C-alpha cells in the first residue's frame, strides 16, 4: 500500500501535507536541498529532495510524498516509496541558531546517510522559518 494512502493525523504543533508527484505551486520552481547516490539491491539510485516545497525525486522521477512539518517549521519529515520493498524517509532539521540544516535519509527505517549544510544566519534558505 502506498504511504500516501495511510493518512496521518497531525499531532499538536504539526502540519501534514501530501504532495502529488511533480506538482508545483503556481509560479514556484523546485530548488534542490540535498541528494544522495546509493545502491539498492544492486541498482544505482539517486534520491534528491527540496526542503522548500517538500518534493522528492528518485533518479530524476518525482514521487508522491507525505510531509510532516513541526517545531515552527524547523523540522520536516518526508515519507515516500522508493521502489517495491524499499520505503524512504527524509528528516530535515534546522538548528536553533538557523545556521545549519541536517538532512538524514532512512531506508526501511534504518539510517542510511546524512548531510550537513551550513549557511549564514540571514540566508534565503531560512526565509520560511518563523523567528521566535
C-alpha positions in Angstrom: 0.0 0.0 0.0 1.3 3.4 -0.9 2.4 5.6 2.0 0.0 8.3 0.8 -3.0 6.0 1.4 -2.0 5.7 5.0 -3.3 9.2 6.1 -1.6 10.5 9.2 -3.3 12.6 11.8 -1.3 15.8 12.7 -0.3 15.9 16.3 -0.4 19.1 18.2 2.0 21.6 16.7 2.4 19.7 13.5 1.1 20.1 10.0 0.7 17.3 7.5 0.9 17.9 3.7 0.5 15.5 0.9 2.3 16.5 -2.3 1.4 15.0 -5.7 4.4 13.9 -7.7 5.9 16.8 -9.6 3.1 19.2 -8.9 4.3 22.7 -8.1 2.6 25.7 -6.7 1.9 28.3 -9.4 5.0 30.4 -10.1 7.3 28.3 -7.8 10.1 26.1 -9.1 11.9 23.4 -7.2 15.3 24.1 -5.6 17.3 21.1 -4.7 18.2 20.9 -1.0 20.2 17.6 -0.9 20.8 14.5 -2.9 22.3 11.1 -2.2 23.6 8.5 -4.7 23.0 5.0 -3.3 22.9 1.3 -4.3 19.7 -0.5 -3.6 19.6 -4.2 -4.4 22.3 -3.8 -7.0 20.7 -0.8 -8.6 22.2 2.7 -8.6 19.6 5.2 -7.3 19.7 8.9 -6.8 17.4 10.3 -4.1 17.1 14.1 -4.1 14.7 16.5 -2.3 13.6 20.1 -2.0 13.0 21.3 1.6 11.3 24.5 0.2 8.4 22.6 -1.4 8.7 19.1 0.0 9.3 17.3 -3.3 11.3 14.1 -3.7 12.8 12.7 -6.8 14.0 9.1 -7.3 16.6 9.0 -10.2 15.1 12.1 -11.7 11.4 11.0 -11.4 9.1 12.8 -9.0 7.4 10.7 -6.3 4.5 11.4 -4.1 5.4 12.3 -0.5 3.7 12.8 2.8 5.3 15.8 4.6 5.0 16.4 8.3 6.1 19.9 9.5 6.8 20.6 13.1 8.7 22.8 15.6 7.8 26.1 14.0 8.9 24.8 10.5 12.3 23.8 11.8 11.7 20.1 11.4 10.5 18.5 8.1 9.8 14.8 7.7 9.1 13.3 4.2 7.8 9.8 3.7 7.8 8.2 0.3 8.2 4.9 -1.5 11.5 4.3 -3.4 10.5 1.0 -5.1 8.8 -2.2 -4.1 10.3 -3.4 -0.9 12.0 -0.1 0.0 10.4 2.8 1.8 12.2 6.1 2.3 12.1 8.8 5.0 14.0 12.1 5.0 14.2 14.1 8.2 15.5 17.7 7.8 16.3 19.7 10.9 17.4 23.3 11.3 19.5 24.2 14.3 18.3 26.9 16.8 20.8 29.4 15.5 19.5 28.9 11.9 23.0 28.4 10.6 22.8 24.7 9.5 20.4 22.1 8.2 21.0 18.5 8.9 19.3 16.1 6.5 19.0 12.4 7.2 18.0 9.6 4.8 16.4 6.5 6.2 15.6 3.4 4.1 13.2 0.8 5.6 13.5 2.7 8.9 17.3 2.4 9.1 19.6 5.5 8.9 21.3 5.3 5.6 23.0 8.7 5.0 23.2 12.2 6.3 24.4 15.6 5.2 25.0 18.9 6.9 24.5 22.2 5.1 25.9 25.4 6.7 24.6 28.9 5.9 24.8 32.4 7.2 22.0 33.3 9.6 20.2 35.5 7.1 20.3 33.0 4.2 17.3 32.7 2.0 17.1 29.0 2.9 15.6 30.1 6.2 13.0 32.6 4.9 10.0 30.4 5.6 11.0 29.5 9.2 9.4 31.6 11.9 11.6 33.6 14.2 10.8 33.5 17.9 
